[in-house]
């Protein structure tokens, strides 16, 4: 079993804002905490979804649920609820403060060949 990244204190701050609670429309989620652990594992390790350990469930199922929550604004609510929570702030980095290297940002590649300049000798 993987080491948990989410303390009881942090879990208590977010559990009531997550979908799938008793009384919510649709299916009741029995594993919101474990799912959140899976997403934190991905965020912390930087691994691709396919490398998610099997103990978290099928990677594709976890990814689809992550994607649905993203489109419903659930992750924004989680970030807002945990603002200033030092325990997991290293995982919840706002993309506006992260700068990418120019090569990862889609900068044009120089197509011409570089030639060294040989100084003329008199």
C-alpha distances in whole Angstrom, upper triangle without the diagonal:
4,7,9,12,14,16,17,21,20,18,22,24,23,22,25,26,24,25,24,25,27,30,30,31,29,26,24,20,18,15,17,14,11,14,15,12,12,15,15,12,15,18,17,16,19,18,19,18,18,15,13,9,10,7,9,12,15,16,19,19,17,20,22,21,21,25,26,25,26,30,30,30,26,25,28,28,25,26,29,27,25,28,29,25,25,21,20,24,23,21,23,26,29,31,34,33,32,34,34,36,39,38,35,37,39,42,45,45,48,50,53,53,53,56,57,60,62,65,69,71,74
4,6,9,11,14,16,19,18,17,20,22,21,20,24,24,22,24,24,24,27,30,29,31,29,26,24,20,18,15,16,13,10,12,13,9,9,13,12,9,12,15,13,13,16,15,17,16,16,14,11,8,10,8,9,12,15,15,19,18,16,18,21,20,19,23,24,23,24,28,28,27,24,22,26,26,22,23,26,25,22,25,25,22,21,18,17,20,19,17,20,23,26,27,31,30,28,31,30,32,36,35,31,34,36,39,42,42,45,47,50,50,50,53,54,57,59,62,66,68,71
4,6,9,11,13,16,15,15,18,20,19,19,23,24,22,24,24,25,27,30,30,32,30,28,25,22,19,16,16,13,11,14,13,9,11,13,11,9,13,14,12,13,16,16,19,18,19,16,14,12,14,11,12,15,18,18,21,21,18,20,23,22,20,24,26,24,25,28,28,27,24,22,25,25,21,22,25,23,20,23,23,19,18,15,14,18,17,16,19,21,25,26,30,28,27,30,30,32,35,35,32,34,37,39,42,42,46,48,50,50,50,53,54,57,59,62,65,67,71
4,6,7,10,13,12,11,15,16,16,16,19,20,18,21,21,21,24,27,26,29,28,25,23,19,17,14,13,10,9,11,10,7,9,11,9,9,13,13,12,13,16,17,19,18,20,17,14,13,15,12,11,15,18,18,21,20,17,19,22,20,18,22,23,21,22,26,26,24,21,19,22,21,18,19,21,19,17,20,20,16,16,12,12,15,15,14,16,19,23,24,28,27,26,29,29,32,35,35,32,33,36,39,42,42,46,48,51,51,51,54,55,58,60,63,66,68,72
4,7,10,12,10,10,14,14,14,15,19,19,17,20,21,22,25,28,26,29,28,26,23,20,18,15,14,10,10,12,9,6,9,10,7,8,11,11,9,12,14,16,18,17,20,17,15,14,17,14,13,17,19,18,21,20,17,18,21,19,17,21,22,20,20,24,24,22,19,17,19,19,15,16,18,17,14,17,16,13,13,9,8,12,12,10,13,16,19,21,24,23,22,26,26,29,32,32,29,30,33,36,39,40,43,46,48,49,49,52,52,55,58,60,64,66,69
4,7,8,6,6,10,11,11,11,15,16,15,18,19,19,22,24,24,26,26,24,21,18,17,14,12,8,9,11,8,7,10,11,8,10,13,13,12,15,17,18,20,19,22,20,17,17,19,16,14,18,20,19,22,21,17,19,21,19,17,20,21,18,19,23,22,20,17,15,17,17,13,14,16,14,12,15,15,11,12,8,8,12,13,11,13,16,19,21,24,24,23,27,28,31,34,34,31,32,35,38,41,42,45,48,51,51,51,54,55,58,61,63,66,69,72
4,5,5,6,9,10,11,12,15,17,16,20,20,19,22,25,25,27,27,25,22,19,18,15,14,10,12,14,11,10,14,15,12,14,17,16,15,18,21,22,24,23,25,24,20,20,22,19,17,21,24,23,25,24,21,22,25,22,20,24,24,21,22,26,25,23,19,18,20,18,15,16,17,15,12,15,15,11,12,8,9,13,15,14,15,18,21,24,27,26,26,29,31,34,37,37,34,35,38,41,44,45,49,51,54,54,54,57,58,60,63,65,69,71,75
4,6,5,6,9,10,10,13,15,15,18,19,17,19,22,22,26,26,24,21,18,16,15,13,10,12,15,13,12,16,17,15,17,20,19,18,21,24,25,27,25,28,26,23,22,23,20,18,22,25,24,27,25,22,24,25,22,21,25,25,22,23,26,25,23,20,19,20,18,15,17,18,14,13,16,16,13,14,11,12,16,18,17,17,21,23,26,29,28,29,32,34,37,40,40,37,38,41,44,47,48,52,54,57,58,57,61,61,64,67,69,72,75,78
4,5,5,7,9,10,13,14,15,19,20,18,21,23,23,26,27,26,22,20,19,17,15,12,15,17,14,14,18,18,16,18,21,20,19,22,24,26,28,27,30,28,25,25,26,23,21,24,27,27,29,27,23,25,27,24,22,25,25,22,23,26,25,22,19,18,19,17,14,15,16,12,11,14,13,10,12,10,11,14,17,16,16,20,22,25,27,27,27,31,33,36,39,40,37,37,40,43,47,48,51,54,57,58,57,60,61,63,66,68,72,74,77
4,5,5,7,9,12,12,13,17,18,17,20,22,22,25,25,24,21,18,18,16,13,11,13,14,11,12,15,15,12,15,18,16,16,20,21,23,25,24,27,25,22,23,24,22,19,22,25,24,26,24,21,22,24,21,19,22,22,19,20,23,21,19,16,14,16,14,10,11,12,9,8,11,11,8,10,8,9,11,14,13,13,16,18,22,24,23,24,28,29,33,36,36,33,34,37,39,43,44,48,50,53,54,54,57,58,60,63,65,69,71,74
4,5,5,6,9,10,10,14,15,14,17,19,19,22,22,20,17,15,14,12,10,7,11,12,9,10,14,14,12,15,18,17,17,20,22,23,24,23,25,24,21,21,22,19,17,20,23,22,24,22,18,20,22,18,17,20,20,17,19,22,20,18,15,14,16,13,10,13,14,11,10,14,15,11,14,11,11,14,16,15,14,18,20,23,25,25,26,30,31,34,37,38,34,35,38,40,44,45,49,51,54,55,55,59,59,62,65,67,71,73,76
4,6,6,8,10,11,14,15,13,16,18,18,21,22,21,18,16,15,14,12,10,14,15,13,14,17,17,16,19,21,20,21,24,25,27,28,26,29,28,25,25,26,23,20,23,26,25,27,24,21,23,24,21,20,23,22,19,21,23,21,19,16,16,17,14,12,14,14,10,11,14,15,12,15,14,14,16,19,18,17,21,22,25,27,27,28,32,34,37,40,41,37,37,40,43,47,48,52,54,57,58,58,62,62,65,68,70,74,76,79
4,6,7,8,10,14,16,14,17,19,18,21,23,22,19,17,17,16,13,12,15,16,13,15,18,17,16,19,21,19,20,23,25,26,28,26,29,28,25,26,27,24,22,24,27,26,27,25,22,23,24,20,19,22,21,17,19,21,19,17,14,13,14,11,9,11,11,7,7,11,12,10,13,12,12,14,17,16,15,18,19,22,24,24,26,29,31,35,38,39,35,35,38,41,44,46,49,52,55,56,56,60,60,63,66,68,71,74,77
4,6,6,7,10,13,12,15,17,15,18,19,19,16,14,15,14,10,9,13,13,10,12,15,14,14,17,19,17,18,22,23,24,25,23,26,26,23,24,24,22,19,21,24,23,24,21,18,20,20,17,15,18,17,14,15,18,16,14,10,10,11,9,6,9,10,7,8,11,14,12,15,14,13,14,17,15,13,17,18,21,23,24,25,28,30,33,36,37,33,33,36,39,42,44,47,50,53,54,55,58,59,61,65,67,70,73,76
4,6,6,9,10,8,11,14,13,16,17,16,13,11,12,11,8,8,11,12,10,12,15,15,15,18,19,19,20,23,24,25,26,23,26,26,22,23,23,21,18,20,22,22,23,20,17,19,20,16,15,18,17,14,16,19,16,15,11,12,14,11,9,13,13,10,11,15,17,15,18,16,15,17,20,18,17,20,21,24,26,27,28,31,33,36,39,39,35,35,38,41,44,46,50,52,55,57,57,60,61,64,67,69,73,76,79
4,6,8,9,7,10,11,11,14,16,15,13,12,13,13,10,11,15,15,13,16,18,18,18,21,23,22,23,26,27,28,28,26,29,29,26,26,27,24,21,23,25,25,25,22,20,21,21,17,17,20,18,14,17,19,16,15,11,13,14,11,10,14,13,10,13,16,18,17,20,19,18,20,23,20,19,22,22,25,27,28,29,33,34,38,40,41,37,37,40,43,46,48,52,54,57,59,59,62,64,66,69,71,75,78,81
4,7,9,9,12,13,11,14,15,15,14,13,15,14,11,12,15,14,13,16,18,16,17,20,21,20,22,25,25,27,27,24,27,28,25,26,26,25,21,23,24,23,24,21,19,20,19,15,15,17,15,12,14,15,12,11,8,10,11,7,7,11,11,9,11,14,17,16,20,19,17,18,21,19,17,20,20,22,24,25,27,30,32,35,37,38,34,34,36,39,43,45,48,51,54,56,56,60,61,63,67,69,72,75,78
4,7,7,11,12,10,12,13,13,11,9,12,11,8,10,13,11,10,13,15,14,15,18,19,18,21,23,23,24,24,21,24,25,22,23,23,21,18,19,20,20,20,17,15,16,16,12,12,14,12,9,12,13,11,10,7,9,11,9,8,12,13,11,13,16,19,18,21,19,17,19,21,18,16,20,20,22,24,26,26,30,31,34,36,37,33,33,35,38,41,43,47,49,53,54,55,58,60,62,66,68,71,74,77
4,6,9,10,7,9,9,9,8,8,11,11,8,11,14,12,12,16,16,15,17,20,20,20,23,25,25,25,25,22,24,25,22,24,23,22,18,19,20,20,19,16,15,16,14,11,12,13,11,8,12,13,10,11,8,11,13,11,11,15,16,14,17,19,23,21,24,23,21,22,24,21,19,22,22,24,26,28,29,32,33,36,38,38,34,34,36,39,42,44,48,50,53,55,56,60,61,64,67,69,73,76,79
4,7,8,6,8,7,6,4,5,8,9,8,11,13,12,13,16,17,17,19,21,22,22,25,27,27,27,26,23,25,26,22,23,22,21,18,18,19,20,19,16,15,17,15,12,13,15,12,11,15,15,13,14,11,14,17,15,14,18,19,17,19,23,26,24,27,25,23,25,26,23,22,25,26,27,30,32,32,35,35,39,41,41,37,37,39,42,45,47,51,52,56,57,58,62,64,66,70,72,75,78,82
4,6,5,9,9,9,6,6,8,10,9,12,14,14,14,17,19,19,20,23,24,24,26,28,29,29,29,25,28,28,25,25,25,23,20,20,22,23,22,19,18,20,19,15,16,19,16,14,18,18,15,16,13,16,18,15,15,19,19,17,19,22,25,23,26,25,23,25,27,24,23,27,27,29,31,33,33,37,38,41,43,43,39,39,41,45,48,50,53,55,59,60,61,65,66,69,72,74,78,81,84
4,6,9,10,9,6,8,10,12,12,14,17,17,18,20,22,22,24,26,27,28,30,32,32,32,32,29,31,31,28,28,27,25,22,22,24,25,25,21,21,23,22,18,20,22,19,17,21,22,19,20,17,20,22,19,19,22,23,20,22,26,28,26,29,28,26,29,31,28,27,30,31,33,35,37,37,41,41,45,47,47,43,43,45,48,51,53,57,59,62,64,65,68,70,73,76,78,82,84,88
4,7,9,10,8,11,13,16,15,18,20,20,20,23,25,24,26,29,30,30,32,34,35,35,34,31,33,34,30,31,30,28,25,25,27,28,27,23,23,25,23,19,21,23,19,18,22,22,18,20,17,21,22,19,20,23,23,21,24,27,30,28,31,30,29,30,33,30,28,32,32,34,36,38,38,42,42,46,48,48,44,44,46,49,52,54,58,60,63,65,66,69,71,74,77,79,83,86,89
4,6,8,7,10,13,15,13,17,19,18,18,22,23,22,24,27,27,27,30,32,32,32,31,28,30,32,28,29,28,27,24,23,25,25,24,21,20,22,20,16,18,19,16,15,18,18,14,16,14,18,19,17,17,21,21,19,22,25,28,27,30,29,27,29,31,28,26,29,29,31,33,35,35,39,39,43,45,45,41,40,42,46,48,51,54,56,60,61,62,66,68,70,74,76,80,82,86
4,7,8,11,14,16,15,19,21,19,20,24,24,23,26,28,28,29,31,33,33,33,31,28,30,32,29,30,29,28,25,24,24,25,24,20,20,21,19,16,18,19,15,15,18,17,14,17,15,19,20,18,20,23,23,22,25,28,31,30,33,32,30,31,33,30,28,31,30,32,34,36,36,39,40,43,45,45,41,40,42,45,48,50,54,56,59,61,62,66,68,71,74,76,80,83,86
4,7,9,13,15,14,18,19,17,19,22,22,22,25,27,27,28,30,32,32,31,29,26,28,29,26,28,26,25,22,21,21,22,21,17,18,19,16,14,17,17,14,14,18,17,14,17,16,19,21,20,20,24,24,23,26,29,32,30,33,32,30,31,33,29,28,31,30,31,34,36,36,39,39,43,44,44,40,40,41,45,47,49,53,54,58,60,61,65,67,69,73,75,79,82,85
4,6,9,12,12,16,16,15,17,20,20,20,23,25,25,26,29,30,30,29,28,24,26,27,24,25,23,22,19,18,19,20,19,15,16,18,15,13,16,17,14,14,18,18,16,18,16,19,22,20,20,24,25,23,25,28,31,30,32,30,28,30,32,28,27,30,30,32,34,36,36,39,39,42,44,43,40,40,41,45,47,49,53,54,58,59,61,64,66,69,72,75,78,81,85
4,6,9,10,13,14,13,15,18,18,19,21,23,24,25,27,29,29,29,28,24,26,27,24,24,22,21,18,17,19,20,20,16,16,18,17,14,16,18,15,15,18,19,17,18,16,18,21,19,19,22,23,22,23,27,29,27,30,28,26,28,30,27,26,29,30,31,34,36,36,39,39,42,44,44,40,40,42,45,48,50,54,55,59,60,61,65,67,69,73,75,79,81,85
4,6,6,9,10,10,12,14,15,16,18,19,20,22,24,25,26,25,24,21,23,23,20,20,19,17,14,14,16,17,17,13,13,16,14,11,13,16,14,13,17,18,16,17,14,16,19,18,17,20,22,20,21,24,27,25,27,25,23,25,27,23,23,26,27,29,32,33,33,36,36,39,41,41,37,37,39,43,46,47,51,53,56,57,58,62,63,66,70,72,76,78,82
4,6,8,9,10,12,13,14,16,18,19,20,22,23,25,26,25,25,21,23,23,19,19,18,15,13,13,16,17,18,15,14,17,17,13,15,18,17,16,19,21,19,20,17,18,22,20,18,22,23,21,22,25,28,25,27,24,23,26,27,24,24,27,29,30,33,34,34,37,37,40,43,42,38,39,41,45,47,49,52,54,58,59,60,63,64,67,71,73,77,79,83
4,5,5,6,9,10,11,12,14,15,17,18,20,21,22,22,21,18,20,20,16,16,15,12,10,10,13,15,16,13,11,14,15,12,13,16,15,14,17,20,18,19,16,16,20,18,16,19,22,19,20,23,25,22,24,21,20,23,24,20,21,24,26,27,31,31,31,34,34,37,40,39,35,36,38,42,44,46,49,51,54,55,56,60,61,64,67,70,73,76,79
4,6,5,6,9,10,11,12,14,15,16,18,20,21,21,21,18,20,20,16,17,16,14,11,12,15,15,16,13,11,13,14,10,11,14,13,11,15,17,15,16,12,13,16,15,12,16,18,16,16,20,22,19,21,19,17,20,21,18,18,21,22,24,27,28,28,31,32,35,37,37,33,34,36,39,42,44,47,49,53,54,54,58,59,62,65,68,71,74,77
4,5,5,6,9,10,10,12,14,15,16,18,20,20,20,18,20,19,16,16,16,13,11,13,16,16,18,15,12,15,16,13,13,16,16,14,16,19,18,18,14,14,17,15,12,15,18,15,15,18,20,17,19,16,15,18,19,16,16,20,22,24,27,27,27,31,31,34,37,37,33,34,36,39,43,44,47,49,53,54,54,57,59,61,64,67,70,73,76
4,5,5,6,9,10,10,13,14,15,16,18,17,18,15,17,16,13,12,12,10,7,9,13,13,15,13,10,13,15,12,12,16,16,15,17,20,19,19,16,15,19,18,15,17,20,18,17,21,22,19,21,17,16,19,19,16,17,21,23,25,28,28,27,31,31,33,36,36,32,33,35,39,42,43,46,48,51,52,53,56,57,60,63,66,69,72,75
4,5,5,6,9,10,11,12,14,16,16,16,16,13,15,15,11,12,12,11,7,9,11,11,12,10,7,10,11,9,9,12,13,11,14,17,16,16,13,13,16,16,13,16,19,17,17,20,22,19,21,18,16,18,19,15,16,19,21,22,25,26,25,28,28,31,34,33,29,30,32,36,39,40,44,45,49,50,50,54,55,58,61,64,67,70,73
4,5,5,6,9,10,10,12,14,15,15,16,14,17,16,13,14,15,13,10,12,14,13,15,13,9,11,13,10,9,13,13,11,13,16,16,15,12,10,14,13,10,12,15,14,13,16,18,16,17,15,12,15,15,12,12,16,18,19,23,23,23,26,26,29,32,32,28,29,31,34,38,39,42,44,48,49,49,53,54,57,60,62,66,68,72
4,5,5,6,9,10,10,12,14,14,15,13,16,14,11,11,13,11,8,11,14,13,15,14,11,13,15,13,12,15,17,15,16,19,19,18,15,13,17,17,13,15,18,16,15,18,19,16,17,14,11,14,15,12,13,17,19,21,24,24,23,26,26,29,32,32,28,29,32,35,38,39,42,44,48,48,49,52,53,56,59,61,65,67,71
4,5,5,6,9,10,11,12,11,12,10,12,11,7,8,10,9,6,9,11,9,12,11,8,10,13,11,10,13,15,14,15,18,19,18,16,14,17,18,15,16,20,19,17,20,22,19,19,16,14,16,16,12,14,17,19,20,24,24,23,25,25,28,30,30,26,27,30,33,36,37,40,42,45,46,46,50,51,54,57,60,63,66,69
4,5,5,6,9,10,10,11,11,9,12,12,9,11,13,13,9,12,13,10,12,12,8,8,11,10,8,11,13,11,12,15,16,15,13,11,14,15,12,13,17,16,15,17,19,17,18,15,12,14,14,10,11,14,16,17,20,21,19,22,22,25,27,27,23,24,27,30,33,34,38,40,43,44,44,48,49,52,55,57,61,63,67
4,5,5,6,8,10,11,12,12,15,13,11,12,15,14,11,14,16,13,16,15,12,12,15,14,11,14,16,14,14,18,18,17,15,12,15,15,12,12,16,15,13,16,17,14,14,12,9,11,10,7,9,12,15,16,19,19,18,21,21,24,27,27,23,25,27,30,33,34,38,40,43,44,44,47,48,51,54,56,60,63,66
4,5,5,6,8,8,11,10,12,10,8,9,12,12,10,13,14,12,15,15,12,12,16,15,13,16,18,17,17,20,21,20,18,15,18,19,16,16,20,19,17,19,20,17,17,14,11,14,12,9,12,14,17,18,22,21,20,22,22,24,27,27,23,25,28,30,33,34,37,39,42,43,43,46,47,50,53,56,59,62,65
4,6,5,6,6,7,7,10,9,7,10,13,13,11,13,13,10,13,14,11,10,14,14,11,13,16,15,15,18,20,19,17,14,17,19,16,16,20,20,18,20,21,19,19,16,13,15,13,10,12,14,16,16,20,20,18,20,19,22,24,23,20,22,24,27,30,31,34,36,39,40,40,43,45,48,51,53,57,59,63
4,6,5,8,9,10,13,12,11,13,16,17,14,16,17,14,16,17,13,12,16,15,12,14,17,15,14,18,19,18,16,13,15,17,14,13,17,18,15,17,18,16,16,14,11,11,9,6,8,10,12,13,16,16,14,17,17,19,22,22,18,20,23,25,29,30,33,35,38,39,39,42,43,46,49,52,55,58,61
4,6,8,11,12,15,13,12,13,17,17,15,18,19,16,18,19,16,15,19,18,15,18,20,19,18,21,23,21,19,16,18,19,16,15,19,19,16,17,18,16,14,12,9,11,8,6,10,11,14,15,18,17,15,18,18,20,23,23,20,22,25,27,30,31,34,36,39,40,40,43,43,46,49,51,55,57,61
4,5,9,11,13,10,10,12,15,16,14,17,17,15,17,19,16,15,19,19,16,19,22,20,20,23,25,23,22,18,21,23,20,19,22,23,20,21,21,19,18,16,13,14,11,10,13,14,17,17,20,19,17,19,18,20,23,22,19,21,24,26,29,30,33,35,38,38,38,41,42,45,47,50,54,56,59
4,7,9,11,10,10,13,17,18,16,18,18,14,16,18,15,14,18,18,15,17,20,19,18,21,23,22,21,17,20,22,19,18,22,23,20,21,22,21,19,18,15,15,12,10,13,13,15,15,18,17,15,16,15,17,20,19,16,18,20,23,26,26,29,31,34,35,35,38,39,42,45,48,51,54,57
4,6,8,6,7,10,14,15,14,15,15,11,14,16,14,13,16,17,15,16,20,20,19,22,24,23,22,19,22,24,21,21,25,25,23,24,25,23,22,21,17,18,16,13,16,16,19,18,21,21,18,19,18,19,22,20,17,20,22,24,27,27,30,32,35,35,36,39,40,43,46,49,52,55,59
4,5,6,7,11,13,16,14,15,13,9,11,14,12,10,14,15,13,14,18,18,17,20,22,22,21,19,22,24,22,21,25,26,24,26,27,25,25,23,20,21,18,15,17,18,19,18,22,22,19,20,18,20,22,20,17,19,21,24,26,26,30,31,34,35,36,39,40,44,47,49,53,55,59
4,5,6,9,11,13,11,11,10,6,7,10,8,7,10,12,11,12,15,16,15,18,20,20,19,17,20,22,20,21,24,25,24,25,27,25,25,23,20,21,19,16,18,19,20,19,23,24,21,23,21,23,25,23,20,22,23,26,29,29,33,34,37,38,39,42,44,47,50,53,56,59,63
4,6,9,10,13,12,11,9,6,7,11,10,9,12,14,14,15,18,19,19,21,23,24,23,21,24,26,24,24,28,29,27,29,31,29,28,26,23,24,22,19,21,22,24,23,27,27,24,26,24,25,27,25,22,24,25,28,30,30,34,34,38,38,40,43,44,48,51,54,57,60,63
4,6,9,11,11,11,10,8,10,13,12,11,15,16,15,17,20,20,20,23,25,25,24,22,25,27,24,24,28,28,26,28,29,27,27,24,21,23,21,18,20,22,24,23,27,27,24,25,23,25,27,25,22,25,26,29,31,31,34,35,39,39,40,43,44,48,50,53,57,59,63
4,6,8,7,8,8,6,9,11,9,10,13,14,13,15,18,18,19,21,23,23,21,19,23,24,21,22,26,25,24,26,27,25,25,22,19,21,19,16,19,21,23,23,26,26,24,26,25,26,29,27,24,26,28,31,33,34,37,38,41,42,43,46,47,51,53,56,60,62,66
4,5,6,8,9,8,12,13,11,13,16,16,16,18,21,21,22,24,26,26,23,22,25,26,23,24,28,27,25,28,29,26,26,23,20,23,21,18,21,23,26,26,30,29,27,29,28,30,32,30,27,30,31,34,37,37,40,41,45,45,45,49,50,53,56,59,62,64,68
4,5,5,6,8,11,11,11,13,16,16,16,19,21,21,22,25,26,27,24,23,27,27,25,26,30,29,27,30,31,28,28,25,23,26,24,21,24,26,28,28,32,32,30,32,31,33,35,33,30,32,34,37,39,39,43,44,47,47,48,51,53,56,59,62,65,67,71
4,5,8,10,13,13,11,14,17,16,17,20,21,21,23,25,26,26,23,22,26,26,23,25,28,27,26,29,30,27,27,23,21,24,24,21,23,26,28,29,33,33,31,33,32,34,37,35,32,34,36,39,42,42,45,47,50,50,51,54,55,58,61,64,67,70,73
4,7,8,11,10,8,11,13,13,13,16,17,17,19,22,22,23,20,19,22,23,20,22,25,24,23,26,27,24,25,21,19,22,21,18,20,23,25,26,29,30,28,31,30,32,35,33,30,32,34,37,39,40,44,45,48,49,50,53,54,57,60,63,66,69,72
4,6,9,7,7,10,12,12,13,16,17,17,19,21,22,23,20,20,24,24,22,24,27,26,25,28,30,27,28,25,22,25,24,21,23,25,27,27,31,32,30,32,31,34,36,34,31,33,34,37,40,40,44,45,48,49,50,53,55,58,61,64,67,70,74
4,6,5,6,9,10,11,12,14,16,17,19,20,22,23,21,20,24,25,23,25,28,28,27,30,32,29,30,27,24,26,26,22,23,26,27,27,31,32,30,32,30,32,34,33,29,31,32,36,38,38,42,43,46,47,48,51,53,56,59,62,66,68,72
4,6,5,6,9,10,10,12,14,15,16,18,20,21,19,18,22,23,21,23,26,26,25,27,29,27,28,25,22,24,23,19,21,23,24,24,27,28,26,28,27,29,31,29,25,27,28,32,34,35,38,39,43,43,45,48,50,53,56,59,62,65,68
4,5,5,6,9,10,10,12,14,15,17,18,20,19,18,22,23,22,23,26,27,26,28,31,29,30,28,24,26,25,21,22,24,25,24,28,29,27,29,27,29,31,29,25,27,28,31,33,34,38,38,42,43,45,48,50,53,56,59,62,65,69
4,5,5,6,9,10,11,12,14,16,17,19,17,17,21,22,20,22,25,25,25,28,30,28,29,27,24,26,25,21,22,24,25,25,28,30,28,30,29,32,33,32,28,29,30,34,36,37,41,42,45,47,48,51,53,56,60,62,66,68,72
4,6,5,6,9,10,11,12,14,15,17,15,14,18,19,17,19,22,22,21,24,26,24,25,23,20,22,21,18,18,21,22,22,25,27,25,27,27,29,31,30,26,27,29,32,35,36,40,41,44,46,47,50,52,55,58,61,64,67,70
4,5,5,6,9,10,10,12,14,15,14,13,17,18,17,18,22,22,22,24,26,25,26,24,20,22,21,17,17,19,20,19,23,25,23,25,24,26,28,27,23,24,25,29,31,32,36,37,41,42,44,47,49,52,55,58,61,64,67
4,5,5,6,9,10,11,12,14,14,14,17,18,18,19,22,23,23,25,28,27,28,26,23,24,24,20,20,22,22,21,25,26,25,27,26,29,30,29,25,26,27,31,33,34,38,39,43,44,46,49,51,54,57,60,63,66,70
4,5,5,6,9,10,11,12,11,11,15,16,15,17,20,20,20,23,26,24,26,24,21,22,22,19,18,20,21,21,24,26,25,28,27,30,32,31,27,27,29,32,35,37,40,42,45,47,48,52,53,56,60,62,66,68,72
4,6,5,6,9,10,11,9,9,12,14,12,14,17,18,18,20,23,21,23,21,18,19,19,15,15,17,17,17,21,22,21,24,23,27,28,28,24,24,26,29,32,34,38,39,43,44,45,49,50,53,57,59,62,65,69
4,5,5,6,9,10,10,10,13,15,14,16,18,19,20,21,24,24,25,24,21,21,21,17,16,18,17,17,20,22,21,23,23,26,27,27,23,23,24,28,30,32,36,37,41,43,44,47,49,52,55,58,61,64,68
4,5,5,6,9,9,10,13,14,14,16,18,19,20,22,25,24,27,25,22,23,23,20,18,20,19,19,22,25,24,26,26,29,30,30,26,26,27,31,33,35,39,41,44,46,47,51,53,56,59,62,65,68,71
4,5,5,6,5,6,9,10,10,13,15,15,16,18,22,21,23,22,19,19,20,17,15,17,17,18,20,23,22,25,25,29,30,30,26,26,28,31,34,36,40,42,45,47,48,51,53,56,59,62,65,68,71
4,5,5,6,6,8,10,11,12,14,15,16,18,21,21,23,22,19,18,19,16,14,15,14,14,17,19,19,22,22,25,27,27,23,22,24,28,30,33,36,38,42,44,45,48,50,53,56,58,62,65,68
4,6,8,9,10,12,13,14,16,18,19,20,24,24,26,26,22,22,23,19,17,18,17,17,19,22,22,24,24,27,28,28,25,24,25,28,31,33,37,39,42,44,46,49,51,54,57,60,63,66,69
4,6,8,9,10,12,14,15,16,18,19,23,23,25,25,22,22,23,20,18,19,18,18,20,23,24,26,27,30,31,32,28,27,28,32,34,37,41,42,46,48,49,53,55,57,61,63,66,69,72
4,6,5,7,9,10,11,13,15,16,19,20,22,22,19,19,20,17,15,16,15,16,17,20,21,23,24,28,29,30,26,25,27,30,33,36,39,42,45,47,48,51,53,55,59,61,64,67,71
4,5,5,6,9,10,11,12,14,18,17,20,20,17,17,19,16,13,16,15,16,19,21,21,24,25,29,31,31,28,27,29,32,35,38,41,43,47,49,49,53,54,57,60,62,66,69,72
4,5,5,6,9,10,11,12,15,15,17,17,14,14,15,12,10,12,11,13,16,17,18,21,22,26,28,28,25,24,26,30,33,35,39,41,44,46,46,50,51,54,57,59,63,65,69
4,5,5,6,9,10,10,14,15,17,18,15,14,16,13,10,12,10,12,14,16,17,20,22,26,27,28,25,24,26,29,33,35,38,41,44,46,46,50,51,53,57,59,62,65,68
4,5,5,6,9,10,14,14,17,17,15,14,17,15,12,14,13,16,17,19,20,24,25,29,31,32,28,28,30,33,36,39,42,45,48,50,50,53,55,57,60,62,66,69,72
4,5,5,6,9,12,11,14,14,11,12,14,12,9,12,12,15,17,18,19,23,24,28,30,31,28,27,30,33,36,38,42,44,48,49,49,53,54,56,60,61,65,68,71
4,5,5,6,9,10,12,13,10,9,12,10,7,9,9,12,14,15,16,20,21,25,27,29,25,25,28,30,34,36,39,42,45,47,47,50,51,53,57,58,62,65,68
4,5,5,9,10,13,14,13,11,14,13,10,12,11,14,15,16,18,22,24,28,30,31,28,27,30,33,36,38,42,44,47,49,49,52,53,55,59,60,64,67,70
4,6,9,9,12,13,12,12,15,14,11,14,14,17,18,19,21,24,27,30,33,34,31,30,33,36,39,41,45,47,50,52,52,55,56,58,62,63,67,69,73
4,6,5,9,9,8,8,12,11,9,11,12,16,17,17,19,23,25,28,31,32,29,29,32,34,38,40,43,46,49,50,50,53,54,56,59,61,65,67,70
4,6,8,10,9,8,11,11,9,10,10,14,15,15,17,21,23,27,29,31,28,27,31,33,36,39,42,45,47,49,48,51,52,54,57,59,62,65,68
4,6,9,9,7,11,12,10,11,12,16,16,15,17,21,24,27,30,32,29,29,32,34,38,40,42,46,48,49,49,52,52,54,57,58,62,64,67
4,6,6,6,10,11,9,12,14,17,18,17,19,22,25,28,31,33,30,30,33,35,39,40,44,46,49,50,49,53,53,55,58,60,63,66,69
4,6,5,8,10,10,11,14,17,19,17,18,21,24,27,30,31,29,29,33,34,38,39,42,45,48,48,48,51,51,53,56,57,61,63,66
4,6,8,9,10,12,16,19,21,19,19,23,25,28,31,32,29,30,33,35,39,40,43,46,49,49,48,51,52,54,57,59,62,64,68
4,5,6,7,9,13,15,18,16,17,20,22,25,28,29,26,27,30,32,36,37,40,43,46,46,46,49,49,52,55,57,60,63,66
4,5,5,7,10,13,15,13,14,17,19,22,26,27,24,24,28,30,34,35,38,41,44,44,44,47,47,50,53,54,58,60,64
4,6,6,10,12,14,12,12,15,17,20,23,24,21,22,26,28,31,32,35,38,41,41,41,44,44,47,49,51,55,57,61
4,6,9,11,14,13,12,16,17,20,23,24,20,21,25,27,30,32,35,37,40,41,41,44,45,47,50,52,56,58,62
4,6,9,12,11,11,15,17,20,23,24,21,21,24,27,30,32,35,38,41,42,42,45,46,48,51,53,57,59,63
4,6,9,8,8,12,14,17,20,21,18,18,22,24,27,29,32,35,38,39,39,42,43,45,48,50,53,56,59
4,5,6,7,11,13,17,19,21,18,17,20,22,26,28,31,34,37,38,38,42,42,45,48,50,53,56,59
4,5,5,8,10,14,16,17,14,13,17,19,22,24,28,30,33,35,35,38,39,42,45,47,50,53,56
4,6,8,11,14,16,18,15,14,17,18,22,25,28,31,33,35,35,38,39,41,44,46,49,52,55
4,6,10,13,15,18,16,14,18,19,23,25,28,31,33,35,34,37,38,40,43,45,48,51,54
4,7,10,13,15,12,12,15,17,21,22,25,28,31,32,31,35,35,37,41,43,46,49,52
4,7,9,11,10,9,13,14,17,19,22,25,27,28,28,31,32,34,37,39,42,45,48
4,6,8,6,6,10,11,14,16,19,22,24,26,25,29,29,32,35,37,41,43,47
4,5,5,6,9,9,13,13,16,19,21,22,22,25,26,28,31,34,37,40,43
4,5,5,7,6,9,10,13,16,18,20,19,23,24,26,30,32,35,38,41
4,5,6,6,8,8,11,14,17,18,18,22,23,26,29,32,35,38,41
4,6,7,10,11,15,17,20,21,22,25,27,30,33,35,39,42,45
4,6,9,11,15,17,20,22,23,26,28,30,34,36,39,42,45
4,6,9,12,14,18,20,21,25,27,29,33,35,38,41,44
4,6,9,12,15,17,18,22,24,26,29,32,35,38,41
4,6,9,12,14,16,19,22,24,27,30,33,36,39
4,6,9,11,13,16,19,21,25,27,30,33,37
4,6,8,9,13,16,18,21,24,27,30,33
4,7,9,12,16,18,21,24,27,30,33
4,6,9,13,15,18,21,23,26,29
4,6,10,12,15,18,21,24,27
4,7,9,12,16,18,21,25
4,6,9,12,15,18,21
4,6,10,13,15,19
4,6,9,12,16
4,6,9,13
4,6,10
4,6
4
